[in-house]
């Protein structure tokens, strides 16, 4: 009987765990109001948790057993059907992607002094980003897809969900 009640509470425990991981890793105090997708497979080693907050913002939290970089996360988000508004950086590192991209660029071109945004575009995709937290602006075609290795395209529909955030213009 006790085991049955624990399995009923498992989603609640997972939500609390995700909230704590986000607060510890990203420094953002989020509250999950509604879990849209819980532990949805998005690759052989990665899962996504897609959820709404009380202020109606949609987030995707991606965790994996293998290392992911920003390029991987962008590709996975696109395959899932998400339009990303912002890739959130880690706690106390507001320029994480730029600093890491510049560090990687300097490893390849140590003598270059004049570095442009175009020079860093490729190196930004190589920046490690695991776990990842994405602020979502829209779900394409109102459909969320999941990874399925048995499907011909490796992806199949997981859930219908309509979302489009309208930004306020002041």
ABEGO torsion letter per residue (X at the ends): XAAAAAAAAAAAAAAAAAAAAAAAAAGBBBBBABBABBGBBABAABBBBBBBBAAGBBBBBBBBABBBBAAAAAAAAAAAGBBBABBBBBBGBAAAAAAAAAAAAAAABAABABBBAAAAAAAAAABBBOBBBBBBABBBGGBBBBBBAABAAGBBBABBBBBBBBBBBX
